[in-house]
């Protein structure tokens, strides 16, 4: 019984590390000092970062253990309700060689406007024998988010089991749109705070955007990558009690691709690094020492 309890607890921690790694790899923020654009005016500009067809793959490791992968993709773009809507997805999978410990398979889907605010978010969790889902729909004019929870039937049909309404006081980020919002703002020099929807509650995450140029080494690139660094801290307890500070390094170019992230957890530190990518005409920029004094 004591051995069973130990492995059950350990698998929960590993699963939590993977999920928290994804959420904090791109924890997004908007400044409390700036006005937040309303849904009617939020899409006045188009992001150069959001490119349809982009695919990124990350390795998540704890110590010398490879515990899983995170894959993101920009699926498409369409005009809807006077806004340009981007459709994105992410897959989180635990390392198959650790299937005796944890077997995590979760898909995120998000729809966001050109200013990278979320309007719809879906989570499909097929970790267990059946697939469970959550859907958030945001109505910023009414300052509400609508949650639907249920099961995905073998036919693919979604069967709702419960629903709820959550009050929100500003444009929000979901667990996937966060990934892109940080990329859009990483070159600014402003400490910020963002409403982050965690389960059924609006929380806040704090980040220090520094636009600090440096270099980063990752396994998938054979040269130092030119990156911009930032750090921050979550103002809430994450999945399975995980919490703490984090640091990120995004490519120093218009694409602002996340290259590397480190996050503090209850067991120590985890590392998330880019290993594969598919973006038209893009390669990680090579770091060259500046001649400026």
Secondary structure, 3 states (H helix, E strand, C coil): CHHHHHHHHHHHHHHHHHHHHHHHHCCCCECCCCCCCCCCCCCCCCCCCCCCCCEEEEEEEECCEEEEEEEEEEEEEEEECCEEEEEEEEEEEECHHHCCCCCCEEEEEEEECCCCCEEEEEEEECCCCCEEEEEEEEECCCCEEEEEEEEECCCCCEEEEEEEEEECCCCCECCCHHHHHHHHHCCCCCEEEEEEEECCEEEEEEEEEEEEEEEECCCCCCCCEEEEEEEEEECCCCHHHCCCEEEEEEECCCCCCEEEEEEEECCEEEEEEEEEEECCCCCCCECCCCCCC
